[in-house]
C-alpha cells in the first residue's frame, strides 16, 4: 500500500476512539442488546401467521402498530432521559418489555394490536441511548469513527437477529421464540442499567438541565438532518423489498439471503472506510449518492450475482449515511436536549423504514420489480434537492466577512 493511501485510510482513528474510557464496553453491550431487538418484527410476524392463523396483512398491522408506537415514544423517552436520567427510563422500559413479551403469546389478536402499540411506545431505547452516550464519551472531533463503529454494529445485529428468530421459530415454535426474544430484551435492559453509560460529557454541565426552548435547537438545519435520515432509511426499506421482488420474478428467490448478506457486507466495509478516512462527508452528500446509486440497481436483472454486484455501491453507503446523520445530530443538539434530539433521529429512521417497504411494494405491484429501486431512490434524490437550500444558507451564514484591518478589534 502506498504512503498516500496509508495517510487517507488507517486504523488510527479507531484506535484513538476505542482507547477512550467506556466506549469499548458500550459498543460491546450495544451489539448484544440490539440482536433481540432486531428480531422483534419477524418474531411477531411468525406468531400472528402461524400461532394465530391470521394473514400477512394482519401481521403487518401488528408491526405497523409497534412501529408507530416506537416513532412516537422515542423522542418522549429521550426527553425523559434528559430530565430524569437514564436509569429510571431503563427501569420503566425494561419492565414494560418484560410484561409485553411474557403475555403476548397468550393474547388474542384484538388485544395484541393495541398491546404492540404500547410496547413500541415504551420500547427499550437502546439505539438512541447508545448514540447519545457516544456523544457524551467521545469528543466531537473523534465521533466519526465512533459512530461508524456504532453503525457497523447495527448492521451486524440485523444480520444475526432476524436469522436467529427464523431458526428458532422453525426449529421450535413462534411462541417459544417470543419468550426467548423477550428474555433477551429484558437481559439487555438489565445490562444497560448496570453499565449506566453517561448521557452527558465530563465537560458538559451536570445536574438538572436548563430548559431549552425547542425553537433554539430544533433549527432548520437539524430538521434537514432528520429529513435526510428519514429519506436514507426509506431508500433502504424499499431496497429490501425490491430485492425480494426481483429475485422472485426471476425464479431465484432462494438466493435472497445471499444477496441481502452481500448488501450488508458492503455496508460494513463502507462503514469501516468511512470511519477510517481522514476527511468528513456531509450527510446530505452521502444520502444523495446512496439514492442515486440505488436507482439503477434493478437493471442488474433477476440474476442473483448481478444483483449482488449492482448493490455494492449503494450498500457501501448505507452505514456511512446513518453514521453521519447521528454524528450531525450530536453536534447540532445541546447536551441538555440531546436525548430528545437522538429520539427524534430514531423516529426519523424508524418512519423511513416503515414507509419505504410498503411504498416499494405498491410501486412493484403497479409496475415491475425494478421500479421499486428506481422510485425509492428518486424520492431520496428529491429530498436531497429540497434540503440543499438549507445547507447552502448555513454555509453562507458560517462564512465570516473579511474584516477591515484598520477597524479590526483585538483578538479575543
N, C-alpha and C positions, 0 to 999 in steps of 0.2 A: 504494500500500500504506500502511495506517495506521501511525502510530508504534507502536501497541500490537503489531501483527503483526511489525513490524521488530524489536522487542525480544525476541520469542519465537523467531522463525526468522531466522537471519542466517548469514553466512559467516565471522564472526569466529572461532568455534571451529575451523573447518577451517584458516583462515589461521594461527592460532596453533600448531596441531598440525603442519602441514606446514613451518612455519618451524624446527622442531626439527631439529638436525643428524642426518642419517642416515635419517630416516623416509621422505622422498620417494623416495630410491633403493631402500629396502627394499620399499616398496609397488609401485614400477615393476617391479622384478625379480620380485616375487611374482606379479604378473599374468601375465607372460610364462612363468614357471615352471609355473603351475597349468594352463595351456592343454593341454599334452600329458598331464598327469596326469588331467585330467577326460575325456580321450579314451580312456583305457585300457579302460573297460568295453565300450563299443560296438565298439572295435577287436578285442578278444578274441572278442566275440560273432560278428562277421563272419568271423573266421578259423575258428572252430570250425564254424560252419554252412556256409560256402562252401568253404573250403580242405580241411577235414577231413571234410565231408559228414555231420556229426552234426546232431542236432535242437537246438531251442532249450532243451530241458531240460538237455542235456549242456553247452550254452554257459552256462546258469545255474549249473551246478555249478562250472565254472571260475571264474566271477565270485564265487560264494559262497566258494570256497577262497581266493581273493585277499582278499576282504573279511574273512574270519575271521583270516587272517594279519595283515592291517593292524590289526585291532582288538586282537590280542594284542601286536603289535610296537610300536605307537605309544607306550604308556607305558614299555616297556622301552628304546626308543631315547631317549625323553625323559629317563629316568633316566641313561642313558649320557652324554647331553649335560650333565646336571648334574654328573656326576662327572669326565668326561674332557674336556669342551669340545666345541664344535660341529664343528670341522674334522675330527677323527677319525671322527665319525659320518657326516659328509657324504662322506668318502672311502669308507667302508665301504658305504654305501647306494648311492652313485653307481656303484661297481664292480659291486655286486650287480645293479642295474638294467640296466647295460650288458650283463652276461653273460646275463641272462634274455631281454631283448628281441632280442639278437643271435641267440640259439639257439632261441627259442620257435617261429619259423615252421618249423623243421625237426623239432620234437619230435612224437612220436605223442601221441594223446590220453591214453593211460595215463601217460605221463611228464609231459605238460603240466599235469595236475591237481595233483600234488604240487609241481611247479615253480612254479605260480601261487601256492600257499600260501607257499612260501619267499620268493617275490618280494614278496608282501604283507607278510610278516614283516619284511623288510628294505627296505621301500618308502622312497623319499626323503621325509623328514618335513617337507615344505615347509609344510603347513597349520599344524602345531603349532609349528614353529620360528618362523614369521612372527609368530604370536600371542605367543610367548614374547619375541621381540625387540621387539615393540611395547611390551610391559610394561617392558622394560629401557630403551627410548629415551624413553618418554613418562611424565611424572609422573602419578600416579593421578588427579588432578583433570582431566587433559586426555585421558584414554584413551578416553572415549566417542566423540568424533568420529574418533579414530584407528581404533578397532575398527569403527566404521561404514564407514570407507573400506575397511578390510580385507574386511568382509562384502560390500560392493558389488563389490570386485574378484573375489571368489569367484563372484558372480552373472555377471559378465562372462566369466569363464573358462568357466563351464558353458554359457553361450550360444554361445561360439566353439568350444571344444574338440571336443565331440561332432559338431557340424556339419561341422567341418573333416575329422574322421575319416571321416564318412559320404561326404563329397565325394571324398576320396582313395580310399577303398575301392571306390567305384562307378566312378570315372574310371580308376583304375589297377588295383590289386588289394589284398585284405586283407593279403597278405604284405608288399608294399611299405609299406603303411600301418603295419604293426607295426614295421618298421625305422625309419620316419620318427618314430613316437611314441617309440621307444627313443632315437633320436638327440636328440630334443627333451628328454627327461628327463635324459639324460647332460649335455647342454649346460646344463640348469637347475642340476644339481648342481655343475658347474664354476663357473657364475656365482655361486652362493651361497658356494662355497668361496673364491672371490676376494673377494667382498663381505665375508664373515665378519662378519655383524651381531652385535652384542653380545647376550648372553643374560642379563646382569646389568646393572643400572643403575650409573651412576657413584657414587651414594651408597650402593650395596649392597656388602657385604663381598666382596672379591676372594679369589682363591686357593682351595684345596680347601675345599668346603663342610662345615660341621658336620653330622654325621649327625643328621637329624631323624626321630625315630620316626613312623611313619605315623599312630599314634593322636593325635599332636599336631596334624597338619594335615589328615588325612582325616576331617574332622569331619562330623556330621550335616548341617550347612548346606552344605558342599561337596558331599556326596553328593546333597543335594537339587538343587543346581545341575546336577549331572551327570544326574540323572533328568529334569530339565526339558529339558536339551539333547537327551537321547535321545527324549523324547516329541515335541519340536518337529520333529525330522527324521523321526520315524515318521509324523507328520501330512503332512509334505512328500512323503515317499516314496509314501504312499498316494494323495495328491492326483495325483501324476504318472501313476499307473496308472489312476485313476478318470477322469481327463480323456480318456485314450485310449479307455477303455471306453464312456463316454457318447457321444463323437463317433462311434465305430464303430457303436453301436446305432442312432444317428440317421442313418447313412449320410453323415456329414460328416467322415470320418476324414482327408480331405485338408486340413482346416483345423487339424489338430493342432499343427503348427509355429506357426501364427499365435496360437493360444490359449496355448500354452506361452510364446511370446515376450511376449505381453501380461502374463502372470503374472510373468515375470521383470522386465519394465519396472516393474510395480507394486512389486516388491520393491526395485528400485534407487531408485525415488522414496521409498519408505518408509525405506530405509536412509539416504538423504540427509537426510530430515526428522529422523530420529532423532538423527543426529549434530549437527544444527544447532539443535535446540531447547535451551532454557536449563535444563530440568529433566530429571532422570533417571527411568527407569522400571524397575520390578522385572522380572527375567527371568520370574518366576512369573506376573505380571500379563500380560506380553506373550504368553507361551506359552498361557495360558488363553484370552486373547482370540483368538489365532490359531486355536485349536481350535474355539472357539465359532463363529467366522465361517466355518470350513470345513464345519461340519455341514450347513448349508442350501444349499451350492453346487450340489448335484445337482438342486435344484429349478429351476435355470436351464434344464433340459431339454437336448435334443440340439442346439439351435441354437447354432452356434459363437459368435455375437456375444453371445447372452445368457449363455453360459458365461464369456466374457471379462469381462462386467460383474459377474457373480456372484463371480468370483475376485479382483476388485480389492481388497476389504477384507482378505481373508486374505493376498493377495500382498504388500500393503503392510506386513505384519507379519513377513514371512519374514526379511529381512536384519536388522531391528532385534532380533528374538528371538535369532538366532545371535550377533550382536554383543554383546548384553547378557550372554549366558552366558559368552562369552570374557572380557569385562571383569570379571565377577564372580569367575571362577576366578583371574584375575591378581591380584585384591585379596585373596582368601582364602588363596592358597598362598604360603608364604615363598619368598624368592628362591632359596634353596638347593635347593628341590624343585620349582621352577616348571616345569621341563621335563617331569618326570614327571606333574605335575598337568595341564599342557596336553596331554600324551599321553593321559591318561585322558579329557579333554574330547574329543579327536579320536576316541577309541574309542567314546565315547557317541554322537557324531554319526554315525559310520560304522555302528554297530549299529542306530541308529534308522532310517536309510535302508534298511538291509538287511532289517529287519523290516517296515517299512511297506509296501513294494511287494508281497511275497507275501501279507501279511495282507489288504490291499485286494483283491488278485486272488482270494483264496479267498472273501471275502465276496461279491464281484461274481458269481463263478461259482455261488454258492449262492442268490443272490437277484436283485438288479438293480444296474446300474451306479451309480445314485445313492447306494446304501448304502455304496459304497466311501468316499465323503466322510464320510457320517454316522458310520460305525463308527470310522474312524481319528480323526476329530475328537472323538468321545465318549471314546476312550481317552486323548487328551490332556487332556480335562477331568477325567477320573478321576485321572490322575497329579497334576494341579494340586490337586485336593481332598486327595490323600494327602500332598502336600508342605506344605499350608497350616499344619498344626500345628508343623512345624519352623520356618517363618518367624515364626509368632506367638510361639513360645518365644524365638527370637532377639530379637525386638523387646522382649519383656518383660525379657530379661536386659540389654539395652542401655539401658533407661530407668533412670537413676540415681535413687535415692530422694532426696527433698528433705532436706538436712541441717538440723539444729537450729543456728541462728545462734550460740547460746551454746557449742555443742560443736564448731563447725567449725574444722578446723585451718587453719593459714596456707596461702595459695595457693602451689602449687609452681610 
